[in-house]
Amino acid sequence: MFSFLYRVFYDRTLFASFVKNGRGYGLKLLFVLTLFVALCLSVKIFFVFSVITPQMISRLAAQLPEVVITQGKIVSPEGYKYSYIFADQKTFFVFDTTREPPGLKDLPESGIYITSDAMLFVNKGKIRRFPFVQLLNGKDLILDQVGIQQQSRQLIPLFRFVVPLLLFLFCIPGQFSLYFLLSVFYAAVSYFMTYFLAKNLSWDQRMRLAALSIMPAYVLNTVAILLNLNIMFLLGRFGALITFIYMFCFLKDDDAAFAR
């Protein structure tokens, strides 16, 4: 199944072997796609933390006032906002206790956004939220500049490994549910395409066709995110267009196989 991640782009036998003669609803294939996407996003977050050096932490700490966290919320400073963009211009750090919605406009695509009650990890517009009440296990915390430097130097290496792992685990159920719902949608839409192509498929074949058809767009988009390429296939109509193109090609592969 893992070979489908690249075979889907060129293997013209997949319709016959997987769609026509396969079994089930393609859930194994969706799970493989889920694992691939979750792993790539976790690797991306790992590299986001990797660019944070002790020197950067020292510069950040020098700009921040004493921070007091009580019952999972920053009670001091209140109404304070500080932004810092790292030298690579691709990563940011924002400390914001104004209680306003996070403002990501004009910021790089990846970074850390601290609000009054949580730490947010932003990657390509996707936000993962970790409340302080969970990170600190309900404990209170007071950090001055020296404490911020010491705690950051201890926590950043820990976060570098723990957050990608948590992201990987938390991403799996959500991504799998999304891919399953998309498969149901495209399986239903496939009736229009098979009507004009004069083909008759069972529902489980349509589900396998849909699972196979959504793979290229998500694989390409995930690789683009991992490589910091500004290609967002899944925003707007591009993801759907790629999916329909591959669905049409897979259905035509059935004609080619029949002709042989």
N, C-alpha and C positions, 0 to 999 in steps of 0.2 A: 504493500500500500504506500509506503514512503516514496517509492520510485515514481508514483503518480504525480508527485510535486513537480517533477521536470518532464516526465513522459507526456503529461497532458498537453504540452506545447507542440509536440510533433508526432506522437504515436497514433497512427490512423487505425489501429486495430482495437482501440479502447472501446469503441461503441459495441463491436461484436463481442468482445471478451467480458466487458464490465456491464454495459447497459443491457444488451440483448440477452446474454447468457449468464449474467451474474445473479446474485441472490440478495434479498433484503432491500432496505431503503437507502443504502449508501451511507449508513451511520458510521461505519468504520472509516470511510474516506473522509467524512466530516471531522471525525476525531483526529485523524492524522493532520488535517489542515489546521485544526485548533491547536494541536501541540506545536506545529511549526510556527504559527503566528505568535503564540504565547512565549515560545522560546526566543524568537527574534526580538520581541518587545522587551523581554527581560534583559537580553544582551545589550539593547540600546540603553536601558536605564543604568546598567552596570557601567557603561562608558560615560554616561552623564556624570556619575559620581567620580569617575576616574580622573576627570579634568580638574577636580577640586583639590588644591594643594594646601599645605599648611600656611604658605605665604598668603594665599587668597583668604584663608580663614582669618588670619591676623588682620588683614586690611578690612574685612567685613566687620570683625569684632570691634575694631577701633571706631567704627561709625555708629554702632548700636548702643543705646542706653541700657541700663540694668533691666533685665526681663524677669517678671514675676508671673509664674504660672500657678494658679490656684483652682483646684477642682476641674482640671482639664481646660482652663481658659486663661489667656494672658490678660491679667488685670492691670499690669503696668509694663510698658507705657500704653496709654490709651490714645486713640486717634492719631497714631504715629505711622508713617509710611516711609520706607527706604527701598530704593531699587539699585541693583548693581548688575551690570552686564559684563561677563567675563571676556578676556582678551580675544577668544576665538569668535566672538560675536554670534555664537550659536546657543549659548547657555546663559541663563539669568538667575538672579536671586532677588526675591522681593519679600520684605517684612512689612506686613500691613495689618494694623489693628484698628482700622477705621470702621470695621464692620460693614463695609460696602462690598458688593459682589466683586470677586477677583477681576481686575482689568488686565486682560492679556493683549490688548491692542498695542501695537508698536513694540512688543517684546519679541525676543527670539522664540523659536519654536519649541525649545526644551528648557527646563529649569525647575527651580524649587520656589514655591509660593507659600509663605507662612501667613496664615490668617490668625485671628484671635483665638481660634479653638482647634486648628488642625494644620498639618503640613501637607501641602499639595504637590504632587509630582506631575509635571506637565510634559507631554511628548506629542508633538505634531497635533496640538489642539485637544488631545485626549488627556483627561485629568483623573488621577488616582488620589483619593483622599484618605489620610491617616489621622484620625482625631488624637489630640494630645492625651485624652483620658485613657486611650488604649496604649499609646506609645510609652506613657509614664506609669501605666498600671494603676491609675488613680492617685498617684503621689503628687505632692506639690513640689515646685522647683523655683529656686531663685538663682539667676545667673547675672554676674557682672561681666565686665569685659574679659577679665582673666578667666572667669568660669566658662564664658562662651567659647573662648579659645580651647580650654582644656576639654570641655564636653564635646565640642565639635570634632576635635582631633581624635577623640575616642569613638564618637558615634558615626562619623563619616565612613571609616573603614568597615564598621559593623553594618551600616546601611547599604554599603556597596555590595554586600553579599545577601543581606536579609531581605531588603526591599525587592530586588529582582526575583528572589525565591517566592516572596509573598505575591508579587505581581503575577508570576507564572501560575501559582495555585488559584488565585482569585480570578484570573483571566479565563481559565478553562471553562467553567460553567456558563459564564456570560457569552463568550465567543461561540461555544458549541450551540447554545440556544439560538443565537443570531443566525448561524449558518443553517440550522435546521429549519427555522422559519423562512429563511430565504429560499431554501430548497423546496419547501411546500409552495411558496409563491411562484417560483419559476416552473415547478412541475405543473401547476394550474395553467400558467401562461403558455406552456408548451402545447396545449390543445390547439391554440390558434396556428402555431407553426406547423404542427403535424397535419392539420386540416388542409393547409395549402400544399403541403408536400405529399399528401395522400398516404399517410402512414398511420398505423394503428399500434399504439403501445399501451401496455397495462400501467396501472398506477405506480407499482413498484419500479417498473422500468423508467417511468417519467421521473421518479424521485432520484434514481441513480443517474439519469441524464442531467438533472438539475444540479446534483452534487458535483458532478464532473465539470459542468459548465461554469460554475461560480469559482472554481479553483484558480484559473489563470489570473483574474483580476486581483484576487486577494493575495496570491503569491507575489505578483508584480508590485502591488502596493506595499506589502510588508518588506520586501527587499529594498524598495525605494526609501522607506522610513529608516531602515537599518543603515543605508549608505548615505543618508542625509540628502537625498535627491528630492527636488521640489516637484514631484510627480504624484498627484493625489487622484488615482484612478477611481476611487470609490466615492468621491464627492461628486454629487450631481449625476449626470446621465452617462458619464464615461464607464463606470463600473457595469451598469446595465447594458450598455452598448457592447462592451467586450464579452459579457456573458451571452448575449443573444448571438453574437458572431460565432462564438465557439459552439453554442447549441446547434446553430444552423450547420456548421462544419461537421459536427459529430453525426447529425442526421444524414448529411450527404455522404459521409463515409460508409453508411449502410448501403447506399446505392452503388458505391464503388465496389464494395465487397460482393454485392449481388451480381454485378456485371462480370466480375472475375469468375 
